[in-house]
């Protein structure tokens, strides 16, 4: 299957579009065929530089990145992509060590799957992330509904607007992925209440997606890092060791 370097429009038949970025053409072909059998349209790219231009020019619904690639590796690709887009990204990679997963999530990946992988698991995680993204998009499209004002969450210096998927701290915008937003919302809606990792998993993931504690911990670290970029003194997310996390609205 050839890689694409020219802008490609969304699927004309309304299918959701998944972009695949991997220098292994066998993986591209195998995953592309599997996703098409599940009703998705696919675009494939064999290097990060080509993919970055194409993803920014014509965003798909979700992108899947390998890490080890020529010209631009997956970490660099995600870092540059996240500077301009919050589109959902999954890492699908043979680099399955814990530091690699933590780094991928810290850079803004929505999920991390190691090769060899189950195609059923990959499809389940894609569908779960796309459902969350679609809920956020649908709520944003309801702009103008007076009832939306009641949905805004204000906790001290934090303001969350779920219908528009917007977050500010001290009036400064904080760009979050869908997964990060849902975890923060679960904490901020009940400040001071400790939420276990399992409770945060339930808030951010569907029942058909299985993750471990490290994934939630990585998301929390990423949330803190993003808030500290706008406020170096940010301490709104507290850890109760052995129990979970809570939000402090002071």
N, C-alpha and C positions, 0 to 999 in steps of 0.2 A: 504494500500500500504506500503510495508516494506521500511525502510530506508536502504540506501546503504552505506557501509563503505569501500568497496574495490574500487580500481581505475576502472573507467568505460571509455572505449574509446568513441570518438565522434560517433554520429550516422552514421552507415555504409551507410545509404541511402542518406546522404548529408543533412539531416535536421539540422537546427540550434538547438543547445542544450541549454536548460534553466535549471539551477540548482535551486531547491527550498529548503530553510532551514527554518523549522518551527516545533515547538514541538507539534502542533495541527495536528494530522493525518487526520482529516476531511478536514482541509484547504488544506493540501498537496494533498489529493485525488481530491478534487473539482477543485483546480487550475491546477493540472497536467492534468486532463481529458479535461478541457477547452483549455489548451495550445496545447495538442495533437490534438484536433479537429481543431485547427488553423494551423496545419502543423508542430508544433515544436516537438522535442524529449525532454523528461524531465528526470532529476535525482532528487531524494528526499533524504533529510537528516533531522533527528529530533533533532540534537544538534550541537552546534557551533564547538566543538573540532573535531568531525568527519568530519564535512563539510570543515573546514579549510584545513585539510590534503588532502582531496579528491580534493578540488578546485585547490590547488597548484600543485598536482600531475597530474591531468588531467583537465585543465581548460575548462569550457563550453564556450558558446558564451556570456552568460549573467547570472547573479545570482540574486535571489530574497531572501532577508533576513527578517525574523521577528526580533523584538527586544527582547521581553521577552522570553528567552529560558533557560533551565537548563545548568549547567556546564560552558557555555560561552554565554553571551548575544550578541545581534546583534551588539551593538556598539563596544564591544571588538573584536568581529569577524571581523568587517569591519576595525577597526584600525590595527589589525595584518595582515589582508589580503592586505590592501593598502600599507603596508610597502614593499610588494613583488610583487604586481600586480596592474595594472590600468584597469583590466577587468571591464566592466560595471556592476554596482550593483544598484538595486532598493530596497528600504525598503517598505515592505507591512506589516503594523502593526496596532494594536489597540491603540497604543500610539500616539494620534492625536493632542497633544498639541503643540503649536508653538515652545517652547524651544526644544522639542524632534526633531521636523523637522529641526530646525536650527542646532542642534548638529549632526544629521545624515548627512546633507549636508556638514557641516564643516569637518566631518571625511572623506568625499570622496564619498558619495552616489551620483549617477547620478539623482535619482528621489526619491520621497517619497509619498506613497499612503496609506491613512488611511482606516482601516476596519470599517464598511462594505464598500465594494468597488464594482465598476462596472467592470465586466469582460471585457466589450468592451473598457473601458478606460485603463485597465491594458494592454490589447493586443496592443492598439494604442501606448501606451508609450514604450512598449517593441520594437515594430517595428520601432518607431522613433529613439530610441537609437541605435538599431542594424544597421539601415541605415547609421547613422552618423559614427559608428564604421567601417562599411564596406567601406565607402568612404575613411576613413583615411588609412585603410589597403590596399586598391587597389592602392592608391597613393604611398604608401611605396613600393609596389611591382614593381612599375615602375622605380626603382632605376637604374641609369645609363643614363637616358634620359637627354641630355644636356639642354633641355628646363626647367628642374627642377630647375636649378640654378636661373632662373628668378623668381621663385615662393617664394624664401626665403625672409622673411620680416625682415629687420634690422632697428631697431629704437633705437638709442643710444646704451645702454648696452644690449638691448633685441635682441635676434635673434630667429625667428620662422621658422621652416622648415615644411610647411604643408604636402608635400608629404610623409615625414617620421614621422610626428606627433611629432617633437622634439622641445623643447624650452630650451634656455639657457639664463642666466643673468650673465653678466661679465664672460662668458665662463663656468659657472657652470650650470649643468643640473637641470631643474625644471620639475618634473613629474606631468603632468596634465591629468585629465580625458578628454574624448571627448568633453563633455559639456563645461568644463572650457576652453579648447583650442579654441573652436568656439567663446566663449564670448571674450576672450583675442584677438583673431584675428580680430573680428569686431571692437574692440577699437583701436588696434595697426595699422591697415591699414590706419586709418585716425587720426593721433595724433592731439590732441587739439580740435577735434570735439566732442561735447557732444552727446552721444547716449542715447536715452531714454530707460527705461526698456522695453517698447514694441519693440523697435528696436533690443534690445539684445535678447529678447524672439524669435523674428523672425529669428535671426542669429543662435540660438542654438536649437530651437525646430521646429517641423513641425506644419503646420496649424491645424492638427487634434489632437494636444495635448494642453490642456489648463492648464496654471499655473498662479500663482499670483505674485505680486511684491516681496513678501518675498523670493520667490525662487531665483530670480535674485540677490537680496541683499545678500542672503546666499552664492551664488556662488562667488560674488565679495569679500566677507569677506574671503572665502577659498582661492581665488587667492592671495589676499594680504598676508595671513598667509604663504602660500607656498613660495612666493618670499622673505618674511622676514626671512625665515629659512636659505636662502643663503645670504641674505643681510638685516641685521636688520634695515638699514636706507631706505629701499625701499619705494618710494612714487610715483611710476609710474602710479598708478590708482587713479584719482582724482574724488571727488564727488561734483556735483553741485546740492545742495539740491533743491528738487522739480522738477529737470529737468532730471538728470541721471548721467552718468559717462563718463569720457574721459581718454585718455592715454597721459601722458607727457613723451616725449622721451629725456628729458635732462639728 
